[in-house]
Amino acid sequence: MAVHDGFFICGGVLVGIDGCGRERFFNIAAQRGLAVCEVSTDAGSGEVTFRTTVRDFKRMWPVAKKTGVRLRIRGKYGLPFFLYRNRGRKLFVAGSVAFFLILYTLSLFIWDISFEGNRRFTDEMLLHYMETIPVVCGMRKSEISCDKLENAIRDTFDEITWVSAELAGTRLTVRIRENDAVLVPPEPDTEPCDLSAALEGTVVRAVTRSGLCQVKVGDPVTAGTLLVSGTIPILDDNGTVVNEHRIHADAEIYARTVHDYEERLPLSRTVSVRTGRVRHGFTAGLFGTSFSFLEPDLDALAGPSDRGWQTVSGERQLKIFHDFYLPVYGGPVTAYEYVPHEEAYTEDEVRRFADRKEKEYIENLSEKGIQILGSNDKIEKSGSEWRIRIRITAIEDIAAESPIPPAEEPESQEENHTVNEHY
């Protein structure tokens, strides 16, 4: 049954009316602005009832006398009557007042911080940074400036282009938008250098932009082999080297390479098998301090030394409304008894482990832009372990920069030019 909100605060009454002038009573009450709502007729007795406030009920007596109707109070409801009925329960009243005072005090602080829109930066990274500002759970809301927090995050993380911080209830929500690529281009390196082979392989393609290429397609190279020279000789008309010019070599030298990986796996592993014994309890926390309670105690249930218990907790933070979080945590706890024992790996399990590792290596190389030509693996059982050898054949850029040491300055450049002109 819907009741006007003001009726509960100011108090309301359920009034029964009888007499021949009921229609006239309701008309006069409406003209004088008296509250009359939820008019209904009882199916059994035929009595007409309605609801009104205590103040308007007192003002209805002259109207009832004028219209010749009789008013009877059938019920009282609302906060004033509730307090009057419980006037003798001092502890209840004191507890209610203390409860609302505590809620009001807790509403002045931040008890939850959440992030939305972050993909590159995890919640833990952002929370760790906010602790240095500092903005942490348990701070007064008046000490937090959303504008300053937004500017600080944008200035610290170049990859974040947009930030919005919002305080609602006892929750701080930080919404961010990350840039897919860094806007500032890297500055080109102009230091003189050569390009050497970083890996062993066979050259399949060479694209030289600056420098002198020292290899051709089909040449086998080893790690450290000079691929592109950044030293450009300067020749005279007779083809004699008269000087050298050092530049920053730039090229792409693609080669067929081989990546070898080795994984080792023990012959057996420790497996925990549950015995079927289960114990239930609960966990609770307040202001960062938590404790768990299981019935009965796990120490009292301790059996043989080779057995143990695994606990699974479902702790959650308490909240009253959507954004009104409290520093109270709780949830169920379940403990499972287990028995550890050694179990040998089967050939199928070793094969699945090798396939998973091979897939991880291939994905790691593909993310670096390396073209995969093929792969194979070999599984051997040696001594007390399994040995898995994985070989991946790929095509990749093997050119790596190696700085050129500065050249010694000649004693006199003019003498060299004079000698060259003489000859």
Order of alpha helices (4+ residues) and beta strands (2+ residues): alpha-beta-alpha-beta-beta-alpha-alpha-beta-alpha-alpha-beta-alpha-alpha-beta-beta-beta-beta-beta-beta-beta-beta-beta-beta-beta-beta-beta-beta-beta-alpha-beta-beta-beta-alpha
